[in-house]
Amino acid sequence: MLDQNLCNYAKSIVAKEGYTKEEQRQFMSRLERACLDNPDLPPSFVMNCLLSIGETRLELFVPAKS
């Protein structure tokens, strides 16, 4: 189980990023799974990696502004 402070921080970040409630739940599930799969990494590092992956994927589908 993730630390409550990290959970609260992650929830506030994804809410600010405009994730829907369902996307927030999915992100928290991915975060918990990734932390379990990588116990040697700090959970905050894992969270930041997941967030950066999400940002990169979003940029692929956003049209460039002229």
C-alpha positions in Angstrom: 0.0 0.0 0.0 1.2 3.5 -0.8 2.0 6.1 1.8 -1.0 8.3 2.4 1.0 11.5 1.8 2.1 10.3 -1.6 -1.5 9.2 -2.5 -2.8 12.7 -1.6 0.0 14.4 -3.5 -0.5 12.2 -6.6 -4.3 12.7 -6.5 -3.9 16.5 -6.4 -1.4 16.5 -9.3 -3.5 14.4 -11.6 -6.6 16.4 -10.7 -4.8 19.6 -11.6 -3.7 18.0 -14.9 -7.3 17.6 -15.9 -7.6 13.8 -15.5 -11.2 12.6 -15.1 -12.2 10.6 -12.0 -11.8 7.4 -13.9 -8.4 8.4 -15.2 -7.4 9.3 -11.7 -8.3 5.9 -10.4 -6.5 4.2 -13.3 -3.4 6.3 -12.6 -3.4 5.4 -8.9 -3.7 1.7 -9.8 -0.8 2.0 -12.2 1.2 3.9 -9.6 0.6 1.2 -6.9 1.4 -1.6 -9.3 4.6 0.1 -10.5 5.7 0.7 -6.9 5.1 -3.0 -6.1 7.0 -4.0 -9.2 9.9 -1.7 -8.4 10.4 -1.8 -4.6 14.0 -0.5 -4.9 12.9 2.8 -6.4 11.4 5.7 -4.3 7.6 5.9 -4.9 7.8 9.6 -5.7 10.3 8.8 -8.5 8.0 6.1 -9.9 5.0 8.6 -9.7 7.0 11.3 -11.6 8.0 8.7 -14.2 4.4 7.7 -14.8 3.4 11.4 -15.0 6.1 12.1 -17.6 5.1 9.1 -19.7 1.5 10.4 -19.7 2.6 13.9 -20.7 4.7 12.5 -23.6 1.8 10.4 -24.9 -0.5 13.3 -24.7 1.9 15.5 -26.7 1.9 12.9 -29.5 -1.8 13.5 -30.1 -2.1 17.3 -29.6 -1.8 19.2 -32.9 1.0 21.7 -33.1 0.0 25.3 -32.7 0.8 27.5 -35.7 
